[in-house]
Amino acid sequence: MMSEFDKQMTRLLRAEEGEVLSAYKDHLGYLTIGVGRLIDSKKGGGITAEESAYLLNNDIQKRLTQLDQKLPWFKSLDDARRGVLLSMSFQMGVDGLLGFKNTLEMIRTGRYVDASKGMLNSLWAKQTPERAKRHAEQMRTGQWVIKVGF
């Protein structure tokens, strides 16, 4: 529960700093977000690992909701294959992923080998070949393929 001081400080700082929910340059030209939060690395700004994890979790949940809405069969996939589609939607947006009509139909119908070939035969694979190879392998096998070191 917020103390009275915390409530008033929040009101004061929102009034003085404003609140912008995307990155912007402050009056000195430094990248900032939210209520005056400096994120410009040139001035020592940024976020903590905990804040990054919080944002990532929110983004994952939001994207899962979108995929469940747009692809009613998405929930029926195993975790590794759902993970591929989630990762692809992170990279290109849900609408970009939905452009893979033939590949998505192959996934929906369980034709994972064909789907993996379709993934590799795309502009996306030409633009990010290593990611595409890992994701195509994960789609083909249903086994997680995660870049070394993570």
C-alpha positions as CSV (number, residue, x, y, z in Angstrom):
1,M,0.0,0.0,0.0
2,M,1.3,3.4,-0.9
3,S,1.9,5.9,1.9
4,E,0.4,9.4,1.6
5,F,3.9,10.8,0.9
6,D,4.4,8.3,-2.0
7,K,1.0,9.2,-3.5
8,Q,1.8,12.9,-3.3
9,M,5.3,12.5,-4.7
10,T,3.9,10.5,-7.6
11,R,1.4,13.2,-8.4
12,L,4.1,15.9,-8.0
13,L,6.6,14.2,-10.3
14,R,4.0,13.3,-12.9
15,A,2.9,17.0,-12.9
16,E,6.5,18.3,-13.1
17,E,8.1,15.8,-15.4
18,G,5.1,14.7,-17.5
19,E,4.7,11.1,-18.5
20,V,5.6,9.7,-21.9
21,L,5.1,6.0,-22.5
22,S,7.7,5.7,-25.2
23,A,11.3,6.8,-25.6
24,Y,11.8,10.5,-26.1
25,K,14.6,13.0,-25.9
26,D,14.5,15.3,-22.9
27,H,15.2,19.1,-23.0
28,L,19.0,18.3,-23.0
29,G,18.6,15.7,-25.8
30,Y,19.0,12.5,-23.7
31,L,16.8,9.5,-24.2
32,T,14.1,9.3,-21.5
33,I,11.0,7.3,-20.8
34,G,8.0,7.3,-18.5
35,V,8.2,10.0,-15.8
36,G,11.7,11.5,-16.4
37,R,13.5,8.1,-16.4
38,L,16.9,8.5,-18.0
39,I,17.6,5.6,-20.3
40,D,20.4,7.1,-22.3
41,S,23.6,5.1,-21.8
42,K,25.7,8.2,-22.6
43,K,24.6,9.6,-19.3
44,G,24.6,6.4,-17.3
45,G,21.0,5.7,-17.8
46,G,19.3,2.4,-18.4
47,I,17.1,-0.2,-16.6
48,T,17.9,-2.9,-14.1
49,A,17.9,-6.6,-14.9
50,E,14.8,-6.9,-12.7
51,E,13.0,-4.2,-14.7
52,S,14.0,-5.9,-17.9
53,A,12.6,-9.2,-16.6
54,Y,9.3,-7.5,-15.6
55,L,9.0,-5.9,-19.1
56,L,9.8,-9.1,-20.8
57,N,7.2,-11.1,-18.8
58,N,4.6,-8.5,-19.6
59,D,5.5,-8.6,-23.3
60,I,5.4,-12.4,-23.4
61,Q,1.9,-12.5,-21.7
62,K,0.6,-9.8,-24.1
63,R,1.9,-11.6,-27.1
64,L,0.5,-15.0,-25.9
65,T,-2.9,-13.4,-25.6
66,Q,-2.7,-12.0,-29.1
67,L,-1.6,-15.3,-30.6
68,D,-4.4,-17.1,-28.8
69,Q,-6.9,-14.7,-30.3
70,K,-5.4,-14.7,-33.8
71,L,-4.6,-18.5,-34.0
72,P,-7.2,-20.4,-32.1
73,W,-5.2,-23.6,-32.5
74,F,-2.1,-22.1,-31.0
75,K,-2.8,-23.5,-27.5
76,S,-2.9,-27.0,-28.8
77,L,0.8,-26.9,-29.9
78,D,3.5,-28.3,-27.7
79,D,5.6,-25.7,-25.7
80,A,8.6,-25.8,-28.1
81,R,6.5,-25.1,-31.2
82,R,4.5,-22.4,-29.4
83,G,7.8,-20.9,-28.4
84,V,8.9,-20.6,-32.1
85,L,5.8,-18.7,-33.0
86,L,6.1,-16.5,-30.0
87,S,9.7,-15.7,-30.8
88,M,8.9,-15.0,-34.4
89,S,6.1,-12.7,-33.3
90,F,8.5,-10.8,-31.0
91,Q,10.8,-10.3,-34.0
92,M,8.3,-9.3,-36.6
93,G,5.1,-8.6,-34.8
94,V,2.0,-10.7,-34.8
95,D,0.9,-9.3,-38.1
96,G,4.2,-10.1,-39.6
97,L,3.9,-13.7,-38.3
98,L,0.4,-14.0,-39.7
99,G,1.9,-13.3,-43.2
100,F,3.4,-16.8,-43.1
101,K,0.0,-18.2,-44.2
102,N,1.2,-21.5,-45.8
103,T,3.6,-22.2,-43.0
104,L,1.0,-21.5,-40.4
105,E,-1.4,-23.9,-42.1
106,M,1.3,-26.6,-42.2
107,I,1.9,-26.0,-38.4
108,R,-1.9,-26.1,-37.7
109,T,-2.2,-29.4,-39.5
110,G,0.9,-31.0,-37.8
111,R,3.1,-30.9,-40.9
112,Y,6.1,-29.7,-39.0
113,V,8.8,-30.9,-41.4
114,D,7.1,-29.0,-44.3
115,A,6.6,-26.0,-42.0
116,S,10.3,-25.9,-41.1
117,K,11.2,-26.0,-44.8
118,G,8.8,-23.2,-45.5
119,M,10.3,-21.1,-42.7
120,L,13.8,-21.6,-44.2
121,N,12.5,-20.6,-47.7
122,S,11.5,-17.1,-46.7
123,L,12.8,-13.5,-46.7
124,W,12.9,-13.7,-42.9
125,A,15.4,-16.6,-43.1
126,K,17.5,-14.6,-45.5
127,Q,17.5,-11.6,-43.1
128,T,18.2,-13.6,-39.9
129,P,19.6,-16.9,-41.1
130,E,20.9,-18.2,-37.8
131,R,17.7,-17.5,-35.9
132,A,15.7,-19.0,-38.7
133,K,17.8,-22.2,-38.7
134,R,17.3,-22.6,-34.9
135,H,13.6,-22.0,-35.1
136,A,13.1,-24.3,-38.1
137,E,14.9,-27.1,-36.2
138,Q,12.8,-26.5,-33.1
139,M,9.6,-26.5,-35.2
140,R,10.7,-29.7,-37.0
141,T,11.6,-31.6,-33.9
142,G,9.5,-30.1,-31.1
143,Q,12.7,-29.8,-29.0
144,W,13.9,-26.5,-27.7
145,V,16.9,-25.1,-29.6
146,I,18.4,-22.1,-27.7
147,K,21.4,-20.1,-28.8
148,V,24.5,-21.2,-26.9
149,G,25.2,-19.1,-23.8
150,F,21.6,-18.5,-22.8
